[in-house]
């Protein structure tokens, strides 16, 4: 079983790559960080699989950036890390959007991927 520190490092390792791809407006690279059957819920209707993730991020405006803070981590089973985060999406032409993000990362062979992603806007 991993420790809380290990879980946060695993989560940050995946999410740093996600942030880099989001900030660079590289939707295919974002999608490659998800499992083949990932459940994805952004602020639009959900999708399953990498194609839906790529489509969602390709519709995002150029210049959008993501900054995140890991609030909590859990390891519900070996090879899984659950994270709850604050995320701020900033834009060049409108106010930033603050959301909560829950992600479940899964180890597939020697790499970690996002297998579930759900954004919530709390008001």
Buried (B, 14 or more C-beta within 10 A) or exposed (E): EBEEEEBBBBBBBBBEBBBBBBBEBBBEBBBBBBBEEBBBBBEEEEBEBBEBBBBBBEEBEEEBBBBBEBEEBEBEEEEBBBBBBEBEBBBEEEEEBEBBBBBBBBBEEEEBBBBBBBBEEEE
